[in-house]
Amino acid sequence: MREGLIPTVLGTAVTASGAAMRGKYPMAAAAVVGFGLAHVVLGAIDLVEHRKQRMF
């Protein structure tokens, strides 16, 4: 499995769940969305850094 894929996928799920709860808990939703987006960005950085390495 490519390095960075797990944080990117989990960050996407956390971002979506934060967006889903923005109506009832707007401040908590903003924190959860921010946390999820940070994971998406860090996972994407890992994916870009290691894209030339082969998977064996």
ZATIDREN-688266 format. One line per 8 residues: number of its first residue (from 1); their letters; for each residue z, y negated, x negated of N, C-alpha, C, O. Coordinates in Angstrom, 2 decimals. Example, Ala and Ser with C-alpha at 12.3 -4.5 7.8 and 13.67 -1.06 7.14 Angstrom:
1 = as = 7.80 5.69 -13.19 7.80 4.50 -12.30 7.80 3.30 -13.20 8.46 3.32 -14.24 | 7.08 2.25 -12.85 7.14 1.06 -13.67 7.87 -0.03 -12.90 8.04 -1.14 -13.41 $
END
This chain:
1 = mreglipt = 0.00 1.18 -0.84 0.00 0.00 0.00 0.00 -1.24 -0.89 0.70 -1.29 -1.90 | -0.77 -2.21 -0.52 -0.89 -3.43 -1.32 0.41 -4.22 -1.32 1.09 -4.34 -0.30 | 0.73 -4.75 -2.48 1.95 -5.54 -2.62 1.77 -6.86 -1.85 0.75 -7.53 -2.00 | 2.74 -7.20 -1.04 2.68 -8.41 -0.24 2.26 -8.19 1.19 2.37 -9.10 2.02 | 1.80 -7.00 1.50 1.34 -6.72 2.86 2.51 -6.62 3.84 2.42 -7.12 4.96 | 3.59 -5.99 3.41 4.75 -5.82 4.29 5.38 -7.18 4.65 5.63 -7.43 5.83 | 5.65 -8.07 3.67 6.21 -9.37 4.06 5.27 -10.19 4.96 5.73 -10.93 5.82 | 3.98 -10.04 4.74 3.03 -10.79 5.57 3.05 -10.30 7.01 3.06 -11.10 7.94 $
9 = vlgtavta = 3.06 -8.99 7.20 3.07 -8.42 8.55 4.40 -8.71 9.25 4.42 -9.11 10.42 | 5.51 -8.52 8.54 6.81 -8.81 9.14 6.97 -10.30 9.44 7.54 -10.67 10.47 | 6.47 -11.15 8.56 6.51 -12.59 8.81 5.72 -12.98 10.03 6.11 -13.88 10.77 | 4.60 -12.31 10.25 3.80 -12.57 11.45 4.57 -12.18 12.70 4.54 -12.89 13.70 | 5.25 -11.03 12.64 6.03 -10.58 13.80 7.20 -11.52 14.08 7.49 -11.82 15.23 | 7.87 -11.97 13.03 9.00 -12.89 13.20 8.52 -14.23 13.74 9.17 -14.83 14.60 | 7.39 -14.71 13.25 6.83 -15.97 13.75 6.49 -15.86 15.23 6.75 -16.78 16.00 | 5.90 -14.75 15.62 5.54 -14.55 17.03 6.78 -14.48 17.91 6.79 -15.02 19.02 $
17 = sgaamrgk = 7.82 -13.81 17.44 9.04 -13.73 18.24 9.72 -15.10 18.35 10.28 -15.43 19.39 | 9.67 -15.88 17.29 10.22 -17.24 17.35 9.44 -18.12 18.31 10.02 -18.93 19.03 | 8.14 -17.96 18.32 7.32 -18.73 19.25 7.58 -18.33 20.69 7.49 -19.15 21.60 | 7.91 -17.06 20.90 8.18 -16.58 22.25 9.49 -17.13 22.81 9.63 -17.29 24.02 | 10.45 -17.44 21.94 11.74 -17.93 22.44 11.88 -19.44 22.37 13.00 -19.96 22.50 | 10.79 -20.15 22.18 10.88 -21.61 22.05 11.26 -22.32 23.35 11.76 -23.45 23.31 | 11.04 -21.69 24.48 11.38 -22.34 25.75 12.87 -22.38 26.02 13.39 -23.38 26.52 | 13.56 -21.29 25.70 14.97 -21.19 26.02 15.88 -21.73 24.90 16.88 -22.38 25.18 $
25 = ypmaaaav = 15.53 -21.46 23.65 16.32 -21.87 22.49 15.43 -22.59 21.49 15.02 -21.99 20.50 | 15.13 -23.85 21.71 14.13 -24.52 20.86 14.56 -24.69 19.39 13.73 -24.57 18.50 | 15.84 -24.96 19.14 16.27 -25.13 17.75 16.28 -23.80 17.00 15.84 -23.74 15.85 | 16.76 -22.76 17.63 16.76 -21.44 17.00 15.32 -20.95 16.81 15.01 -20.31 15.80 | 14.47 -21.25 17.76 13.08 -20.84 17.66 12.40 -21.51 16.47 11.62 -20.88 15.76 | 12.71 -22.77 16.25 12.13 -23.48 15.10 12.57 -22.85 13.78 11.77 -22.71 12.85 | 13.83 -22.46 13.71 14.33 -21.81 12.50 13.67 -20.45 12.29 13.29 -20.11 11.16 | 13.53 -19.68 13.35 12.92 -18.35 13.24 11.44 -18.46 12.87 10.94 -17.69 12.06 $
33 = vgfglahv = 10.74 -19.42 13.46 9.33 -19.63 13.14 9.19 -20.05 11.67 8.30 -19.56 10.97 | 10.05 -20.93 11.22 10.00 -21.35 9.82 10.26 -20.20 8.86 9.59 -20.07 7.84 | 11.23 -19.37 9.19 11.56 -18.20 8.38 10.37 -17.24 8.34 10.03 -16.71 7.28 | 9.75 -17.03 9.47 8.59 -16.14 9.53 7.40 -16.69 8.76 6.71 -15.95 8.06 | 7.15 -17.99 8.89 6.03 -18.59 8.17 6.24 -18.56 6.67 5.29 -18.40 5.90 | 7.49 -18.71 6.24 7.78 -18.61 4.81 7.44 -17.21 4.29 6.90 -17.08 3.19 | 7.75 -16.18 5.07 7.41 -14.83 4.65 5.90 -14.61 4.64 5.37 -13.91 3.77 | 5.21 -15.19 5.60 3.75 -15.06 5.62 3.16 -15.70 4.36 2.27 -15.13 3.73 $
41 = vlgaidlv = 3.63 -16.88 4.01 3.11 -17.58 2.84 3.41 -16.80 1.56 2.53 -16.62 0.72 | 4.65 -16.35 1.40 5.01 -15.61 0.19 4.27 -14.28 0.10 3.86 -13.87 -0.98 | 4.10 -13.61 1.22 3.32 -12.37 1.22 1.87 -12.61 0.88 1.25 -11.82 0.17 | 1.32 -13.70 1.40 -0.09 -14.03 1.10 -0.26 -14.37 -0.38 -1.28 -14.02 -0.98 | 0.72 -15.03 -0.96 0.66 -15.32 -2.40 0.64 -14.02 -3.19 -0.14 -13.88 -4.14 | 1.48 -13.06 -2.82 1.49 -11.76 -3.49 0.15 -11.04 -3.32 -0.35 -10.44 -4.26 | -0.42 -11.12 -2.13 -1.72 -10.47 -1.90 -2.81 -11.08 -2.77 -3.65 -10.36 -3.31 | -2.79 -12.40 -2.90 -3.82 -13.07 -3.71 -3.61 -12.78 -5.19 -4.59 -12.57 -5.91 $
49 = ehrkqrmf = -2.36 -12.77 -5.65 -2.09 -12.52 -7.06 -2.50 -11.12 -7.48 -2.96 -10.92 -8.61 | -2.34 -10.16 -6.61 -2.58 -8.76 -6.97 -3.87 -8.20 -6.38 -4.00 -6.98 -6.27 | -4.80 -9.05 -6.01 -6.01 -8.55 -5.38 -6.94 -7.85 -6.37 -7.78 -7.05 -5.95 | -6.82 -8.13 -7.67 -7.71 -7.51 -8.64 -7.18 -6.17 -9.13 -7.92 -5.42 -9.77 | -5.93 -5.85 -8.85 -5.38 -4.57 -9.26 -5.88 -3.47 -8.33 -6.01 -3.68 -7.12 | -6.15 -2.34 -8.88 -6.61 -1.22 -8.07 -5.45 -0.44 -7.51 -4.38 -0.37 -8.10 | -5.69 0.13 -6.34 -4.66 0.96 -5.71 -4.94 2.42 -6.09 -6.05 2.92 -5.91 | -3.92 3.09 -6.61 -4.05 4.50 -6.94 -2.94 5.28 -6.33 -2.87 6.50 -6.50 $
END
